[in-house]
Amino acid sequence: MPTTISQNVNKMSVKELQAALKFSESILGTIRECLLVLDADLRVVSANTFFYKLFSLTPSETEGQLIYEISKHEWDIPALRRLLEELLPKNTFFENFEVEHEFNSLGRRTLLLNARRMHS
């Protein structure tokens, strides 16, 4: 009997996690600014629809890649690298960090970057 109860609880947990994931993805989809989620190794876990549309990318081209490798290394920006590798580990967040860069699909752009370390 305990095995059946345990299996039911595990199935419910998986369903609840899937529902929570779907809910959070739908929220991210409504954000009208670019959003990237990186793991501890600076690989893209996910991005929102606005990011994909603006930079003409797809999830398969982006997810799992180091941020510096996406879009044919277009995101290998020295100021961004310094920020992510040196400053972010020392601080829990930064806001409105200005980076200017030439993007193939967009031309010269000034980005205001915000980042926050997430703890699980």
C-alpha positions in Angstrom: 0.0 0.0 0.0 2.7 2.6 0.8 4.2 2.1 -2.7 0.9 3.0 -4.4 0.5 6.1 -2.2 4.1 7.1 -2.9 3.6 6.6 -6.7 0.4 8.8 -6.6 2.2 11.5 -4.7 5.1 11.4 -7.2 2.7 11.6 -10.2 0.9 14.5 -8.6 4.2 16.3 -8.0 5.3 15.9 -11.6 1.9 17.2 -12.8 2.1 20.1 -10.4 5.7 20.9 -11.5 4.7 20.8 -15.2 1.7 23.1 -14.5 4.0 25.5 -12.6 6.5 25.5 -15.5 3.8 26.1 -18.1 2.4 28.9 -15.9 5.8 30.6 -15.5 6.6 30.2 -19.2 3.3 31.9 -20.1 4.2 34.8 -17.8 7.6 35.2 -19.4 5.9 35.2 -22.8 4.1 38.4 -21.8 7.2 40.4 -21.0 7.9 42.9 -23.7 11.6 43.2 -23.0 14.3 40.6 -23.8 14.8 38.0 -21.1 17.4 35.4 -20.9 17.8 32.8 -18.1 21.3 31.5 -17.7 22.6 28.6 -15.6 25.6 28.8 -13.3 27.9 28.0 -16.3 26.4 30.9 -18.3 24.5 28.6 -20.7 21.1 29.7 -21.8 18.3 27.8 -20.1 15.5 29.7 -21.7 14.6 33.0 -23.3 11.3 34.8 -23.8 9.5 35.2 -27.1 10.5 38.9 -27.4 14.2 37.9 -27.3 13.8 35.3 -30.0 11.8 37.7 -32.2 14.1 40.7 -31.8 17.3 38.8 -32.4 15.8 36.4 -35.0 16.7 33.3 -33.1 15.0 30.1 -32.1 15.1 28.0 -28.9 17.1 25.3 -30.7 19.8 27.8 -31.7 19.9 29.3 -28.2 19.1 27.0 -25.4 22.1 25.0 -24.0 24.6 27.4 -25.6 27.0 29.6 -23.7 25.7 33.2 -23.9 28.9 34.1 -25.7 28.2 31.5 -28.4 24.7 32.4 -29.4 24.1 34.2 -32.7 27.5 33.2 -34.1 29.4 34.6 -31.1 27.6 37.9 -31.5 27.1 38.0 -27.7 30.8 37.6 -26.9 30.9 41.2 -25.8 33.9 42.1 -23.6 31.9 44.3 -21.3 29.2 41.6 -20.9 31.8 38.9 -20.3 33.5 41.1 -17.6 30.1 41.8 -16.0 29.0 38.1 -15.9 32.3 36.6 -14.9 33.8 39.2 -12.6 31.1 41.5 -11.2 28.0 39.2 -10.9 29.7 36.6 -8.7 30.7 39.3 -6.2 27.3 41.0 -6.1 23.8 39.5 -6.0 22.6 41.7 -8.8 23.2 44.7 -11.1 20.8 47.0 -12.8 21.0 49.3 -15.9 24.5 48.3 -16.9 25.0 50.0 -20.3 26.6 48.1 -23.1 26.9 49.3 -26.7 27.3 46.7 -29.4 26.9 46.2 -33.1 24.4 43.4 -33.9 24.3 41.9 -37.4 20.5 41.9 -37.4 19.8 45.1 -35.6 22.8 47.4 -36.1 24.4 49.4 -33.3 22.4 49.2 -30.1 22.8 50.3 -26.5 21.6 47.7 -24.1 20.6 48.2 -20.5 21.3 45.0 -18.7 19.9 43.7 -15.5 21.0 40.5 -13.8 20.3 38.7 -10.6 21.8 35.6 -9.2 19.1 33.0 -8.4 19.5 30.7 -5.5 17.7 27.4 -5.3 
